[in-house]
């Protein structure tokens, strides 16, 4: 998986699976390599991150998840800062 080749909806699906795994709400999501690639990509590509967040937020709302917790997870726990 190359994150740059994914649509915002596909990235949102990957984020949702990883989030649910981290919060122990679902079985394992993307493997470690895929998670790192996605975290690095989203940390360095703000526009892609915003688009993915918008797509993912819809899913979170439909499933009744805590939006603020998911946003914190994405911004603080998941996405890696872009190296200078």
mmCIF file of the N, C-alpha and C atoms, coordinates in Angstrom:
data_MODEL
# 
_entry.id   MODEL 
# 
loop_
_atom_site.group_PDB 
_atom_site.id 
_atom_site.type_symbol 
_atom_site.label_atom_id 
_atom_site.label_alt_id 
_atom_site.label_comp_id 
_atom_site.label_asym_id 
_atom_site.label_entity_id 
_atom_site.label_seq_id 
_atom_site.pdbx_PDB_ins_code 
_atom_site.Cartn_x 
_atom_site.Cartn_y 
_atom_site.Cartn_z 
_atom_site.occupancy 
_atom_site.B_iso_or_equiv 
_atom_site.pdbx_formal_charge 
_atom_site.auth_seq_id 
_atom_site.auth_comp_id 
_atom_site.auth_asym_id 
_atom_site.auth_atom_id 
_atom_site.pdbx_PDB_model_num 
ATOM 1   N N  . UNK A 1 1  ? 0.834   -1.175 0.000  1.00 0.00 ? 1  UNK A N  1 
ATOM 2   C CA . UNK A 1 1  ? 0.000   0.000  0.000  1.00 0.00 ? 1  UNK A CA 1 
ATOM 3   C C  . UNK A 1 1  ? 0.881   1.243  0.000  1.00 0.00 ? 1  UNK A C  1 
ATOM 4   N N  . UNK A 1 2  ? 0.631   2.099  -0.938 1.00 0.00 ? 2  UNK A N  1 
ATOM 5   C CA . UNK A 1 2  ? 1.296   3.401  -0.985 1.00 0.00 ? 2  UNK A CA 1 
ATOM 6   C C  . UNK A 1 2  ? 0.230   4.448  -0.699 1.00 0.00 ? 2  UNK A C  1 
ATOM 7   N N  . UNK A 1 3  ? 0.308   5.127  0.451  1.00 0.00 ? 3  UNK A N  1 
ATOM 8   C CA . UNK A 1 3  ? -0.749  6.064  0.822  1.00 0.00 ? 3  UNK A CA 1 
ATOM 9   C C  . UNK A 1 3  ? -1.055  7.113  -0.245 1.00 0.00 ? 3  UNK A C  1 
ATOM 10  N N  . UNK A 1 4  ? -0.058  7.550  -0.986 1.00 0.00 ? 4  UNK A N  1 
ATOM 11  C CA . UNK A 1 4  ? -0.281  8.565  -2.021 1.00 0.00 ? 4  UNK A CA 1 
ATOM 12  C C  . UNK A 1 4  ? -1.206  8.058  -3.125 1.00 0.00 ? 4  UNK A C  1 
ATOM 13  N N  . UNK A 1 5  ? -1.313  6.741  -3.274 1.00 0.00 ? 5  UNK A N  1 
ATOM 14  C CA . UNK A 1 5  ? -2.165  6.155  -4.305 1.00 0.00 ? 5  UNK A CA 1 
ATOM 15  C C  . UNK A 1 5  ? -3.606  5.938  -3.836 1.00 0.00 ? 5  UNK A C  1 
ATOM 16  N N  . UNK A 1 6  ? -3.871  6.178  -2.553 1.00 0.00 ? 6  UNK A N  1 
ATOM 17  C CA . UNK A 1 6  ? -5.197  5.943  -1.992 1.00 0.00 ? 6  UNK A CA 1 
ATOM 18  C C  . UNK A 1 6  ? -6.065  7.192  -2.073 1.00 0.00 ? 6  UNK A C  1 
ATOM 19  N N  . UNK A 1 7  ? -7.363  6.981  -2.186 1.00 0.00 ? 7  UNK A N  1 
ATOM 20  C CA . UNK A 1 7  ? -8.310  8.093  -2.121 1.00 0.00 ? 7  UNK A CA 1 
ATOM 21  C C  . UNK A 1 7  ? -8.513  8.476  -0.656 1.00 0.00 ? 7  UNK A C  1 
ATOM 22  N N  . UNK A 1 8  ? -9.138  9.613  -0.434 1.00 0.00 ? 8  UNK A N  1 
ATOM 23  C CA . UNK A 1 8  ? -9.430  10.042 0.938  1.00 0.00 ? 8  UNK A CA 1 
ATOM 24  C C  . UNK A 1 8  ? -10.312 9.023  1.658  1.00 0.00 ? 8  UNK A C  1 
ATOM 25  N N  . UNK A 1 9  ? -11.251 8.432  0.950  1.00 0.00 ? 9  UNK A N  1 
ATOM 26  C CA . UNK A 1 9  ? -12.135 7.427  1.548  1.00 0.00 ? 9  UNK A CA 1 
ATOM 27  C C  . UNK A 1 9  ? -11.346 6.166  1.909  1.00 0.00 ? 9  UNK A C  1 
ATOM 28  N N  . UNK A 1 10 ? -10.432 5.757  1.048  1.00 0.00 ? 10 UNK A N  1 
ATOM 29  C CA . UNK A 1 10 ? -9.606  4.582  1.352  1.00 0.00 ? 10 UNK A CA 1 
ATOM 30  C C  . UNK A 1 10 ? -8.696  4.844  2.553  1.00 0.00 ? 10 UNK A C  1 
ATOM 31  N N  . UNK A 1 11 ? -8.148  6.046  2.632  1.00 0.00 ? 11 UNK A N  1 
ATOM 32  C CA . UNK A 1 11 ? -7.332  6.406  3.797  1.00 0.00 ? 11 UNK A CA 1 
ATOM 33  C C  . UNK A 1 11 ? -8.206  6.411  5.045  1.00 0.00 ? 11 UNK A C  1 
ATOM 34  N N  . UNK A 1 12 ? -9.403  6.951  4.939  1.00 0.00 ? 12 UNK A N  1 
ATOM 35  C CA . UNK A 1 12 ? -10.327 6.967  6.078  1.00 0.00 ? 12 UNK A CA 1 
ATOM 36  C C  . UNK A 1 12 ? -10.632 5.552  6.551  1.00 0.00 ? 12 UNK A C  1 
ATOM 37  N N  . UNK A 1 13 ? -10.795 4.625  5.621  1.00 0.00 ? 13 UNK A N  1 
ATOM 38  C CA . UNK A 1 13 ? -11.033 3.221  5.988  1.00 0.00 ? 13 UNK A CA 1 
ATOM 39  C C  . UNK A 1 13 ? -9.856  2.654  6.768  1.00 0.00 ? 13 UNK A C  1 
ATOM 40  N N  . UNK A 1 14 ? -8.642  2.965  6.325  1.00 0.00 ? 14 UNK A N  1 
ATOM 41  C CA . UNK A 1 14 ? -7.440  2.499  7.021  1.00 0.00 ? 14 UNK A CA 1 
ATOM 42  C C  . UNK A 1 14 ? -7.351  3.132  8.412  1.00 0.00 ? 14 UNK A C  1 
ATOM 43  N N  . UNK A 1 15 ? -7.639  4.416  8.494  1.00 0.00 ? 15 UNK A N  1 
ATOM 44  C CA . UNK A 1 15 ? -7.627  5.098  9.787  1.00 0.00 ? 15 UNK A CA 1 
ATOM 45  C C  . UNK A 1 15 ? -8.649  4.484  10.736 1.00 0.00 ? 15 UNK A C  1 
ATOM 46  N N  . UNK A 1 16 ? -9.828  4.211  10.221 1.00 0.00 ? 16 UNK A N  1 
ATOM 47  C CA . UNK A 1 16 ? -10.892 3.651  11.055 1.00 0.00 ? 16 UNK A CA 1 
ATOM 48  C C  . UNK A 1 16 ? -10.480 2.286  11.612 1.00 0.00 ? 16 UNK A C  1 
ATOM 49  N N  . UNK A 1 17 ? -9.892  1.468  10.771 1.00 0.00 ? 17 UNK A N  1 
ATOM 50  C CA . UNK A 1 17 ? -9.447  0.146  11.223 1.00 0.00 ? 17 UNK A CA 1 
ATOM 51  C C  . UNK A 1 17 ? -8.351  0.271  12.282 1.00 0.00 ? 17 UNK A C  1 
ATOM 52  N N  . UNK A 1 18 ? -7.401  1.172  12.063 1.00 0.00 ? 18 UNK A N  1 
ATOM 53  C CA . UNK A 1 18 ? -6.309  1.363  13.025 1.00 0.00 ? 18 UNK A CA 1 
ATOM 54  C C  . UNK A 1 18 ? -6.835  1.937  14.338 1.00 0.00 ? 18 UNK A C  1 
ATOM 55  N N  . UNK A 1 19 ? -7.734  2.899  14.252 1.00 0.00 ? 19 UNK A N  1 
ATOM 56  C CA . UNK A 1 19 ? -8.323  3.514  15.448 1.00 0.00 ? 19 UNK A CA 1 
ATOM 57  C C  . UNK A 1 19 ? -9.083  2.476  16.268 1.00 0.00 ? 19 UNK A C  1 
ATOM 58  N N  . UNK A 1 20 ? -9.897  1.697  15.595 1.00 0.00 ? 20 UNK A N  1 
ATOM 59  C CA . UNK A 1 20 ? -10.677 0.687  16.305 1.00 0.00 ? 20 UNK A CA 1 
ATOM 60  C C  . UNK A 1 20 ? -9.769  -0.348 16.964 1.00 0.00 ? 20 UNK A C  1 
ATOM 61  N N  . UNK A 1 21 ? -8.688  -0.696 16.293 1.00 0.00 ? 21 UNK A N  1 
ATOM 62  C CA . UNK A 1 21 ? -7.733  -1.626 16.897 1.00 0.00 ? 21 UNK A CA 1 
ATOM 63  C C  . UNK A 1 21 ? -7.106  -0.996 18.142 1.00 0.00 ? 21 UNK A C  1 
ATOM 64  N N  . UNK A 1 22 ? -6.651  0.236  18.029 1.00 0.00 ? 22 UNK A N  1 
ATOM 65  C CA . UNK A 1 22 ? -6.002  0.910  19.157 1.00 0.00 ? 22 UNK A CA 1 
ATOM 66  C C  . UNK A 1 22 ? -6.944  1.086  20.344 1.00 0.00 ? 22 UNK A C  1 
ATOM 67  N N  . UNK A 1 23 ? -8.217  1.276  20.071 1.00 0.00 ? 23 UNK A N  1 
ATOM 68  C CA . UNK A 1 23 ? -9.198  1.456  21.143 1.00 0.00 ? 23 UNK A CA 1 
ATOM 69  C C  . UNK A 1 23 ? -9.836  0.121  21.553 1.00 0.00 ? 23 UNK A C  1 
ATOM 70  N N  . UNK A 1 24 ? -9.308  -0.961 21.016 1.00 0.00 ? 24 UNK A N  1 
ATOM 71  C CA . UNK A 1 24 ? -9.784  -2.324 21.308 1.00 0.00 ? 24 UNK A CA 1 
ATOM 72  C C  . UNK A 1 24 ? -11.272 -2.508 20.980 1.00 0.00 ? 24 UNK A C  1 
ATOM 73  N N  . UNK A 1 25 ? -11.674 -1.920 19.882 1.00 0.00 ? 25 UNK A N  1 
ATOM 74  C CA . UNK A 1 25 ? -13.059 -2.016 19.437 1.00 0.00 ? 25 UNK A CA 1 
ATOM 75  C C  . UNK A 1 25 ? -13.232 -3.010 18.295 1.00 0.00 ? 25 UNK A C  1 
ATOM 76  N N  . UNK A 1 26 ? -12.121 -3.472 17.734 1.00 0.00 ? 26 UNK A N  1 
ATOM 77  C CA . UNK A 1 26 ? -12.173 -4.380 16.586 1.00 0.00 ? 26 UNK A CA 1 
ATOM 78  C C  . UNK A 1 26 ? -10.859 -5.152 16.513 1.00 0.00 ? 26 UNK A C  1 
ATOM 79  N N  . UNK A 1 27 ? -10.863 -6.224 15.742 1.00 0.00 ? 27 UNK A N  1 
ATOM 80  C CA . UNK A 1 27 ? -9.619  -6.986 15.562 1.00 0.00 ? 27 UNK A CA 1 
ATOM 81  C C  . UNK A 1 27 ? -8.562  -6.145 14.851 1.00 0.00 ? 27 UNK A C  1 
ATOM 82  N N  . UNK A 1 28 ? -7.352  -6.674 14.753 1.00 0.00 ? 28 UNK A N  1 
ATOM 83  C CA . UNK A 1 28 ? -6.245  -5.917 14.145 1.00 0.00 ? 28 UNK A CA 1 
ATOM 84  C C  . UNK A 1 28 ? -6.598  -5.315 12.789 1.00 0.00 ? 28 UNK A C  1 
ATOM 85  N N  . UNK A 1 29 ? -6.130  -4.084 12.612 1.00 0.00 ? 29 UNK A N  1 
ATOM 86  C CA . UNK A 1 29 ? -6.315  -3.362 11.354 1.00 0.00 ? 29 UNK A CA 1 
ATOM 87  C C  . UNK A 1 29 ? -5.073  -3.510 10.496 1.00 0.00 ? 29 UNK A C  1 
ATOM 88  N N  . UNK A 1 30 ? -4.612  -2.413 9.896  1.00 0.00 ? 30 UNK A N  1 
ATOM 89  C CA . UNK A 1 30 ? -3.431  -2.462 9.028  1.00 0.00 ? 30 UNK A CA 1 
ATOM 90  C C  . UNK A 1 30 ? -2.204  -2.952 9.795  1.00 0.00 ? 30 UNK A C  1 
ATOM 91  N N  . UNK A 1 31 ? -1.309  -3.638 9.078  1.00 0.00 ? 31 UNK A N  1 
ATOM 92  C CA . UNK A 1 31 ? -0.091  -4.115 9.740  1.00 0.00 ? 31 UNK A CA 1 
ATOM 93  C C  . UNK A 1 31 ? 0.824   -2.934 10.067 1.00 0.00 ? 31 UNK A C  1 
ATOM 94  N N  . UNK A 1 32 ? 1.870   -3.209 10.831 1.00 0.00 ? 32 UNK A N  1 
ATOM 95  C CA . UNK A 1 32 ? 2.758   -2.157 11.328 1.00 0.00 ? 32 UNK A CA 1 
ATOM 96  C C  . UNK A 1 32 ? 3.353   -1.338 10.189 1.00 0.00 ? 32 UNK A C  1 
ATOM 97  N N  . UNK A 1 33 ? 3.793   -1.990 9.143  1.00 0.00 ? 33 UNK A N  1 
ATOM 98  C CA . UNK A 1 33 ? 4.401   -1.282 8.008  1.00 0.00 ? 33 UNK A CA 1 
ATOM 99  C C  . UNK A 1 33 ? 3.399   -0.332 7.347  1.00 0.00 ? 33 UNK A C  1 
ATOM 100 N N  . UNK A 1 34 ? 2.174   -0.801 7.140  1.00 0.00 ? 34 UNK A N  1 
ATOM 101 C CA . UNK A 1 34 ? 1.142   0.042  6.534  1.00 0.00 ? 34 UNK A CA 1 
ATOM 102 C C  . UNK A 1 34 ? 0.788   1.221  7.442  1.00 0.00 ? 34 UNK A C  1 
ATOM 103 N N  . UNK A 1 35 ? 0.695   0.960  8.739  1.00 0.00 ? 35 UNK A N  1 
ATOM 104 C CA . UNK A 1 35 ? 0.383   2.031  9.693  1.00 0.00 ? 35 UNK A CA 1 
ATOM 105 C C  . UNK A 1 35 ? 1.457   3.113  9.670  1.00 0.00 ? 35 UNK A C  1 
ATOM 106 N N  . UNK A 1 36 ? 2.721   2.691  9.683  1.00 0.00 ? 36 UNK A N  1 
ATOM 107 C CA . UNK A 1 36 ? 3.819   3.663  9.677  1.00 0.00 ? 36 UNK A CA 1 
ATOM 108 C C  . UNK A 1 36 ? 3.830   4.486  8.396  1.00 0.00 ? 36 UNK A C  1 
ATOM 109 N N  . UNK A 1 37 ? 3.606   3.826  7.269  1.00 0.00 ? 37 UNK A N  1 
ATOM 110 C CA . UNK A 1 37 ? 3.578   4.544  5.989  1.00 0.00 ? 37 UNK A CA 1 
ATOM 111 C C  . UNK A 1 37 ? 2.442   5.568  5.974  1.00 0.00 ? 37 UNK A C  1 
ATOM 112 N N  . UNK A 1 38 ? 1.287   5.170  6.469  1.00 0.00 ? 38 UNK A N  1 
ATOM 113 C CA . UNK A 1 38 ? 0.137   6.071  6.500  1.00 0.00 ? 38 UNK A CA 1 
ATOM 114 C C  . UNK A 1 38 ? 0.362   7.218  7.484  1.00 0.00 ? 38 UNK A C  1 
ATOM 115 N N  . UNK A 1 39 ? 0.896   6.918  8.656  1.00 0.00 ? 39 UNK A N  1 
ATOM 116 C CA . UNK A 1 39 ? 1.169   7.950  9.666  1.00 0.00 ? 39 UNK A CA 1 
ATOM 117 C C  . UNK A 1 39 ? 2.177   8.965  9.145  1.00 0.00 ? 39 UNK A C  1 
ATOM 118 N N  . UNK A 1 40 ? 3.209   8.481  8.478  1.00 0.00 ? 40 UNK A N  1 
ATOM 119 C CA . UNK A 1 40 ? 4.226   9.368  7.905  1.00 0.00 ? 40 UNK A CA 1 
ATOM 120 C C  . UNK A 1 40 ? 3.619   10.244 6.806  1.00 0.00 ? 40 UNK A C  1 
ATOM 121 N N  . UNK A 1 41 ? 2.852   9.632  5.930  1.00 0.00 ? 41 UNK A N  1 
ATOM 122 C CA . UNK A 1 41 ? 2.227   10.358 4.824  1.00 0.00 ? 41 UNK A CA 1 
ATOM 123 C C  . UNK A 1 41 ? 1.297   11.458 5.347  1.00 0.00 ? 41 UNK A C  1 
ATOM 124 N N  . UNK A 1 42 ? 0.446   11.119 6.300  1.00 0.00 ? 42 UNK A N  1 
ATOM 125 C CA . UNK A 1 42 ? -0.503  12.102 6.818  1.00 0.00 ? 42 UNK A CA 1 
ATOM 126 C C  . UNK A 1 42 ? 0.189   13.206 7.604  1.00 0.00 ? 42 UNK A C  1 
ATOM 127 N N  . UNK A 1 43 ? 1.319   12.884 8.220  1.00 0.00 ? 43 UNK A N  1 
ATOM 128 C CA . UNK A 1 43 ? 2.080   13.900 8.937  1.00 0.00 ? 43 UNK A CA 1 
ATOM 129 C C  . UNK A 1 43 ? 2.718   14.917 8.012  1.00 0.00 ? 43 UNK A C  1 
ATOM 130 N N  . UNK A 1 44 ? 2.988   14.515 6.778  1.00 0.00 ? 44 UNK A N  1 
ATOM 131 C CA . UNK A 1 44 ? 3.676   15.392 5.820  1.00 0.00 ? 44 UNK A CA 1 
ATOM 132 C C  . UNK A 1 44 ? 2.757   15.980 4.747  1.00 0.00 ? 44 UNK A C  1 
ATOM 133 N N  . UNK A 1 45 ? 1.531   15.529 4.667  1.00 0.00 ? 45 UNK A N  1 
ATOM 134 C CA . UNK A 1 45 ? 0.610   15.989 3.622  1.00 0.00 ? 45 UNK A CA 1 
ATOM 135 C C  . UNK A 1 45 ? -0.697  16.456 4.258  1.00 0.00 ? 45 UNK A C  1 
ATOM 136 N N  . UNK A 1 46 ? -0.696  17.700 4.670  1.00 0.00 ? 46 UNK A N  1 
ATOM 137 C CA . UNK A 1 46 ? -1.833  18.266 5.407  1.00 0.00 ? 46 UNK A CA 1 
ATOM 138 C C  . UNK A 1 46 ? -3.133  18.198 4.609  1.00 0.00 ? 46 UNK A C  1 
ATOM 139 N N  . UNK A 1 47 ? -3.084  18.469 3.317  1.00 0.00 ? 47 UNK A N  1 
ATOM 140 C CA . UNK A 1 47 ? -4.311  18.444 2.511  1.00 0.00 ? 47 UNK A CA 1 
ATOM 141 C C  . UNK A 1 47 ? -4.917  17.044 2.491  1.00 0.00 ? 47 UNK A C  1 
ATOM 142 N N  . UNK A 1 48 ? -4.076  16.033 2.345  1.00 0.00 ? 48 UNK A N  1 
ATOM 143 C CA . UNK A 1 48 ? -4.561  14.651 2.351  1.00 0.00 ? 48 UNK A CA 1 
ATOM 144 C C  . UNK A 1 48 ? -5.141  14.295 3.716  1.00 0.00 ? 48 UNK A C  1 
ATOM 145 N N  . UNK A 1 49 ? -4.499  14.792 4.742  1.00 0.00 ? 49 UNK A N  1 
ATOM 146 C CA . UNK A 1 49 ? -4.972  14.525 6.109  1.00 0.00 ? 49 UNK A CA 1 
ATOM 147 C C  . UNK A 1 49 ? -6.352  15.148 6.333  1.00 0.00 ? 49 UNK A C  1 
ATOM 148 N N  . UNK A 1 50 ? -6.526  16.378 5.881  1.00 0.00 ? 50 UNK A N  1 
ATOM 149 C CA . UNK A 1 50 ? -7.811  17.064 6.037  1.00 0.00 ? 50 UNK A CA 1 
ATOM 150 C C  . UNK A 1 50 ? -8.905  16.330 5.268  1.00 0.00 ? 50 UNK A C  1 
ATOM 151 N N  . UNK A 1 51 ? -8.623  15.938 4.035  1.00 0.00 ? 51 UNK A N  1 
ATOM 152 C CA . UNK A 1 51 ? -9.611  15.213 3.225  1.00 0.00 ? 51 UNK A CA 1 
ATOM 153 C C  . UNK A 1 51 ? -9.971  13.877 3.862  1.00 0.00 ? 51 UNK A C  1 
ATOM 154 N N  . UNK A 1 52 ? -8.961  13.167 4.350  1.00 0.00 ? 52 UNK A N  1 
ATOM 155 C CA . UNK A 1 52 ? -9.208  11.874 4.992  1.00 0.00 ? 52 UNK A CA 1 
ATOM 156 C C  . UNK A 1 52 ? -10.018 12.061 6.273  1.00 0.00 ? 52 UNK A C  1 
ATOM 157 N N  . UNK A 1 53 ? -9.688  13.094 7.049  1.00 0.00 ? 53 UNK A N  1 
ATOM 158 C CA . UNK A 1 53 ? -10.429 13.361 8.283  1.00 0.00 ? 53 UNK A CA 1 
ATOM 159 C C  . UNK A 1 53 ? -11.897 13.638 7.975  1.00 0.00 ? 53 UNK A C  1 
ATOM 160 N N  . UNK A 1 54 ? -12.168 14.429 6.951  1.00 0.00 ? 54 UNK A N  1 
ATOM 161 C CA . UNK A 1 54 ? -13.554 14.730 6.586  1.00 0.00 ? 54 UNK A CA 1 
ATOM 162 C C  . UNK A 1 54 ? -14.314 13.462 6.212  1.00 0.00 ? 54 UNK A C  1 
ATOM 163 N N  . UNK A 1 55 ? -13.676 12.593 5.444  1.00 0.00 ? 55 UNK A N  1 
ATOM 164 C CA . UNK A 1 55 ? -14.315 11.335 5.052  1.00 0.00 ? 55 UNK A CA 1 
ATOM 165 C C  . UNK A 1 55 ? -14.513 10.422 6.261  1.00 0.00 ? 55 UNK A C  1 
ATOM 166 N N  . UNK A 1 56 ? -13.506 10.355 7.112  1.00 0.00 ? 56 UNK A N  1 
ATOM 167 C CA . UNK A 1 56 ? -13.579 9.477  8.280  1.00 0.00 ? 56 UNK A CA 1 
ATOM 168 C C  . UNK A 1 56 ? -14.596 9.979  9.296  1.00 0.00 ? 56 UNK A C  1 
ATOM 169 N N  . UNK A 1 57 ? -14.685 11.290 9.447  1.00 0.00 ? 57 UNK A N  1 
ATOM 170 C CA . UNK A 1 57 ? -15.606 11.873 10.418 1.00 0.00 ? 57 UNK A CA 1 
ATOM 171 C C  . UNK A 1 57 ? -17.040 11.429 10.140 1.00 0.00 ? 57 UNK A C  1 
ATOM 172 N N  . UNK A 1 58 ? -17.396 11.305 8.891  1.00 0.00 ? 58 UNK A N  1 
ATOM 173 C CA . UNK A 1 58 ? -18.730 10.845 8.521  1.00 0.00 ? 58 UNK A CA 1 
ATOM 174 C C  . UNK A 1 58 ? -18.979 9.445  9.057  1.00 0.00 ? 58 UNK A C  1 
ATOM 175 N N  . UNK A 1 59 ? -18.013 8.562  8.888  1.00 0.00 ? 59 UNK A N  1 
ATOM 176 C CA . UNK A 1 59 ? -18.131 7.185  9.383  1.00 0.00 ? 59 UNK A CA 1 
ATOM 177 C C  . UNK A 1 59 ? -18.241 7.180  10.905 1.00 0.00 ? 59 UNK A C  1 
ATOM 178 N N  . UNK A 1 60 ? -17.389 7.965  11.549 1.00 0.00 ? 60 UNK A N  1 
ATOM 179 C CA . UNK A 1 60 ? -17.401 8.029  13.013 1.00 0.00 ? 60 UNK A CA 1 
ATOM 180 C C  . UNK A 1 60 ? -18.761 8.479  13.536 1.00 0.00 ? 60 UNK A C  1 
ATOM 181 N N  . UNK A 1 61 ? -19.324 9.496  12.907 1.00 0.00 ? 61 UNK A N  1 
ATOM 182 C CA . UNK A 1 61 ? -20.630 10.005 13.332 1.00 0.00 ? 61 UNK A CA 1 
ATOM 183 C C  . UNK A 1 61 ? -21.719 8.960  13.137 1.00 0.00 ? 61 UNK A C  1 
ATOM 184 N N  . UNK A 1 62 ? -21.700 8.283  11.996 1.00 0.00 ? 62 UNK A N  1 
ATOM 185 C CA . UNK A 1 62 ? -22.709 7.257  11.716 1.00 0.00 ? 62 UNK A CA 1 
ATOM 186 C C  . UNK A 1 62 ? -22.642 6.104  12.710 1.00 0.00 ? 62 UNK A C  1 
ATOM 187 N N  . UNK A 1 63 ? -21.434 5.779  13.177 1.00 0.00 ? 63 UNK A N  1 
ATOM 188 C CA . UNK A 1 63 ? -21.259 4.656  14.103 1.00 0.00 ? 63 UNK A CA 1 
ATOM 189 C C  . UNK A 1 63 ? -21.299 5.085  15.567 1.00 0.00 ? 63 UNK A C  1 
ATOM 190 N N  . UNK A 1 64 ? -21.472 6.374  15.821 1.00 0.00 ? 64 UNK A N  1 
ATOM 191 C CA . UNK A 1 64 ? -21.604 6.852  17.187 1.00 0.00 ? 64 UNK A CA 1 
ATOM 192 C C  . UNK A 1 64 ? -20.315 6.933  17.982 1.00 0.00 ? 64 UNK A C  1 
ATOM 193 N N  . UNK A 1 65 ? -19.184 7.077  17.308 1.00 0.00 ? 65 UNK A N  1 
ATOM 194 C CA . UNK A 1 65 ? -17.897 7.202  17.994 1.00 0.00 ? 65 UNK A CA 1 
ATOM 195 C C  . UNK A 1 65 ? -17.702 8.618  18.532 1.00 0.00 ? 65 UNK A C  1 
ATOM 196 N N  . UNK A 1 66 ? -16.815 8.749  19.489 1.00 0.00 ? 66 UNK A N  1 
ATOM 197 C CA . UNK A 1 66 ? -16.456 10.041 20.072 1.00 0.00 ? 66 UNK A CA 1 
ATOM 198 C C  . UNK A 1 66 ? -15.545 10.775 19.077 1.00 0.00 ? 66 UNK A C  1 
ATOM 199 N N  . UNK A 1 67 ? -16.067 11.807 18.438 1.00 0.00 ? 67 UNK A N  1 
ATOM 200 C CA . UNK A 1 67 ? -15.338 12.539 17.401 1.00 0.00 ? 67 UNK A CA 1 
ATOM 201 C C  . UNK A 1 67 ? -14.083 13.195 17.966 1.00 0.00 ? 67 UNK A C  1 
ATOM 202 N N  . UNK A 1 68 ? -14.196 13.797 19.136 1.00 0.00 ? 68 UNK A N  1 
ATOM 203 C CA . UNK A 1 68 ? -13.036 14.469 19.733 1.00 0.00 ? 68 UNK A CA 1 
ATOM 204 C C  . UNK A 1 68 ? -11.925 13.479 20.055 1.00 0.00 ? 68 UNK A C  1 
ATOM 205 N N  . UNK A 1 69 ? -12.284 12.296 20.551 1.00 0.00 ? 69 UNK A N  1 
ATOM 206 C CA . UNK A 1 69 ? -11.273 11.278 20.840 1.00 0.00 ? 69 UNK A CA 1 
ATOM 207 C C  . UNK A 1 69 ? -10.587 10.825 19.556 1.00 0.00 ? 69 UNK A C  1 
ATOM 208 N N  . UNK A 1 70 ? -11.358 10.629 18.499 1.00 0.00 ? 70 UNK A N  1 
ATOM 209 C CA . UNK A 1 70 ? -10.787 10.192 17.225 1.00 0.00 ? 70 UNK A CA 1 
ATOM 210 C C  . UNK A 1 70 ? -9.868  11.262 16.641 1.00 0.00 ? 70 UNK A C  1 
ATOM 211 N N  . UNK A 1 71 ? -10.266 12.518 16.754 1.00 0.00 ? 71 UNK A N  1 
ATOM 212 C CA . UNK A 1 71 ? -9.428  13.603 16.235 1.00 0.00 ? 71 UNK A CA 1 
ATOM 213 C C  . UNK A 1 71 ? -8.128  13.703 17.034 1.00 0.00 ? 71 UNK A C  1 
ATOM 214 N N  . UNK A 1 72 ? -8.216  13.563 18.348 1.00 0.00 ? 72 UNK A N  1 
ATOM 215 C CA . UNK A 1 72 ? -7.016  13.561 19.194 1.00 0.00 ? 72 UNK A CA 1 
ATOM 216 C C  . UNK A 1 72 ? -6.106  12.400 18.798 1.00 0.00 ? 72 UNK A C  1 
ATOM 217 N N  . UNK A 1 73 ? -6.693  11.231 18.634 1.00 0.00 ? 73 UNK A N  1 
ATOM 218 C CA . UNK A 1 73 ? -5.916  10.052 18.244 1.00 0.00 ? 73 UNK A CA 1 
ATOM 219 C C  . UNK A 1 73 ? -5.180  10.314 16.935 1.00 0.00 ? 73 UNK A C  1 
ATOM 220 N N  . UNK A 1 74 ? -5.875  10.856 15.943 1.00 0.00 ? 74 UNK A N  1 
ATOM 221 C CA . UNK A 1 74 ? -5.261  11.127 14.644 1.00 0.00 ? 74 UNK A CA 1 
ATOM 222 C C  . UNK A 1 74 ? -4.136  12.148 14.765 1.00 0.00 ? 74 UNK A C  1 
ATOM 223 N N  . UNK A 1 75 ? -4.398  13.244 15.452 1.00 0.00 ? 75 UNK A N  1 
ATOM 224 C CA . UNK A 1 75 ? -3.437  14.344 15.520 1.00 0.00 ? 75 UNK A CA 1 
ATOM 225 C C  . UNK A 1 75 ? -2.262  14.087 16.455 1.00 0.00 ? 75 UNK A C  1 
ATOM 226 N N  . UNK A 1 76 ? -2.492  13.380 17.549 1.00 0.00 ? 76 UNK A N  1 
ATOM 227 C CA . UNK A 1 76 ? -1.465  13.238 18.581 1.00 0.00 ? 76 UNK A CA 1 
ATOM 228 C C  . UNK A 1 76 ? -0.872  11.832 18.648 1.00 0.00 ? 76 UNK A C  1 
ATOM 229 N N  . UNK A 1 77 ? -1.711  10.826 18.555 1.00 0.00 ? 77 UNK A N  1 
ATOM 230 C CA . UNK A 1 77 ? -1.245  9.459  18.746 1.00 0.00 ? 77 UNK A CA 1 
ATOM 231 C C  . UNK A 1 77 ? -0.836  8.761  17.453 1.00 0.00 ? 77 UNK A C  1 
ATOM 232 N N  . UNK A 1 78 ? -1.441  9.134  16.335 1.00 0.00 ? 78 UNK A N  1 
ATOM 233 C CA . UNK A 1 78 ? -1.210  8.374  15.103 1.00 0.00 ? 78 UNK A CA 1 
ATOM 234 C C  . UNK A 1 78 ? -0.264  9.058  14.120 1.00 0.00 ? 78 UNK A C  1 
ATOM 235 N N  . UNK A 1 79 ? -0.643  10.213 13.619 1.00 0.00 ? 79 UNK A N  1 
ATOM 236 C CA . UNK A 1 79 ? 0.148   10.879 12.573 1.00 0.00 ? 79 UNK A CA 1 
ATOM 237 C C  . UNK A 1 79 ? 1.512   11.297 13.111 1.00 0.00 ? 79 UNK A C  1 
ATOM 238 N N  . UNK A 1 80 ? 2.536   11.019 12.328 1.00 0.00 ? 80 UNK A N  1 
ATOM 239 C CA . UNK A 1 80 ? 3.901   11.363 12.717 1.00 0.00 ? 80 UNK A CA 1 
ATOM 240 C C  . UNK A 1 80 ? 4.252   12.759 12.228 1.00 0.00 ? 80 UNK A C  1 
ATOM 241 N N  . UNK A 1 81 ? 4.985   13.531 13.037 1.00 0.00 ? 81 UNK A N  1 
ATOM 242 C CA . UNK A 1 81 ? 5.429   14.844 12.563 1.00 0.00 ? 81 UNK A CA 1 
ATOM 243 C C  . UNK A 1 81 ? 6.329   14.687 11.337 1.00 0.00 ? 81 UNK A C  1 
ATOM 244 N N  . UNK A 1 82 ? 6.179   15.597 10.405 1.00 0.00 ? 82 UNK A N  1 
ATOM 245 C CA . UNK A 1 82 ? 6.994   15.544 9.193  1.00 0.00 ? 82 UNK A CA 1 
ATOM 246 C C  . UNK A 1 82 ? 8.427   15.963 9.521  1.00 0.00 ? 82 UNK A C  1 
ATOM 247 N N  . UNK A 1 83 ? 9.412   15.155 9.118  1.00 0.00 ? 83 UNK A N  1 
ATOM 248 C CA . UNK A 1 83 ? 10.806  15.549 9.362  1.00 0.00 ? 83 UNK A CA 1 
ATOM 249 C C  . UNK A 1 83 ? 11.133  16.833 8.603  1.00 0.00 ? 83 UNK A C  1 
ATOM 250 N N  . UNK A 1 84 ? 11.947  17.644 9.194  1.00 0.00 ? 84 UNK A N  1 
ATOM 251 C CA . UNK A 1 84 ? 12.331  18.922 8.576  1.00 0.00 ? 84 UNK A CA 1 
ATOM 252 C C  . UNK A 1 84 ? 13.176  18.715 7.361  1.00 0.00 ? 84 UNK A C  1 
# 
